[in-house]
């Protein structure tokens, strides 16, 4: 049923293809039509969709989360659609003639070959059909009683029936995308929950050890005097502990190779370290508890969401609260957080020249990993309008605050980024550090200069006093 020269034809101007759905933009005399064939959870179907329906339902040409199949799209381009029968779309692939040749025999059947498919011949019909939950392309013979596609478009009743089927399929694919994305986010959030729970368990173990600090300190104060009198090579100290109001004999083993006084002093130091660590551990536990609660809220929000936008908002909020644990995947709906954290980096899991931290506002701050990485971050990844920071007159990392064009860096983000610039420099142990900052466009790299060296044409200086708690919270929010 190949079209003849006097029968109108339907040419595929453009194809959008994924594993579960294919949409063809088809030009027929006097109009453009969009044919859809797809595999939804409710079943496979084929039909028509109005122009603009995909953007409204899917937010793009294909359902969210789809991976485009470029080779198939190229194969379908310029094909002739001949019929839609049930849930199948029949077409004749486009023929690509050979280049002229001096060999006449080779020229005889040059019109029978098809681009990217040497086994396919002109006039041979192929079919897009649903099989095993995906759309496949197969050789097929079109039914003899199949009505021409162009004729169905011209008939109001046929066209309306095709549009009804197509829109039903498009809505089902949109619903499927929501549920698929919901399941993906639930898996991701569950992994984040397990990470946080493991961290909480580890911190609780630390706290149980830290609880020994008071006992160590109580022992040590009764041992000081006895240690001063202990002979060299003593193997133990025996003292009476009156801290409970009653006499309790204590026997503490010693290392005979060390003096008793040095070992008792070490007990005091250990108790001090444990107490200091206890405060930090309690802060980490409180933070982990808060992150766990934020994840629980995100899980509930994802469960009750009715749209991709609502789910993505919940995922972004979870990423903001627990950036080290929530791993949004590049390329999937909602991946904007991760993509923002690695803005300008190469895809494919390759090494990136920076670490990423999340400021209190949720903005991403990038920190160079080394001298050569500083050059890559500042000169290749950062945009001219991004803010650059560095510990003034110090060796250290370049820090980039990603900003929109024309945007001014908020004071809170400036302070957070300055803390990172000071910490990742040789001034990290000082209480006060000057941090220089300027838009990236005011930096230049002298020819032949050392890795990481730049010239700042304009700068401002922020006198920074370290806030240990703020810095610790920033380091906990490392996103990459």
PyMOL commands that set and color helices and strands:
alter all, ss='L'
color gray80, all
select helices_A, chain A and resi 53-58+70-76+104-108+110-112+149-154+156-210+213-229+260-304+308-321+336-341+371-381+411-423+440-442+468-476
alter helices_A, ss='H'
color red, helices_A
select strands_A, chain A and resi 11-17+21-28+31-40+43-48+80-85+88-92+125-131+134-139+236-241+248-253+354-358+364-368+387-391+399-401+432-439+443-444+455-456+460-465
alter strands_A, ss='S'
color yellow, strands_A
deselect
rebuild
show_as cartoon
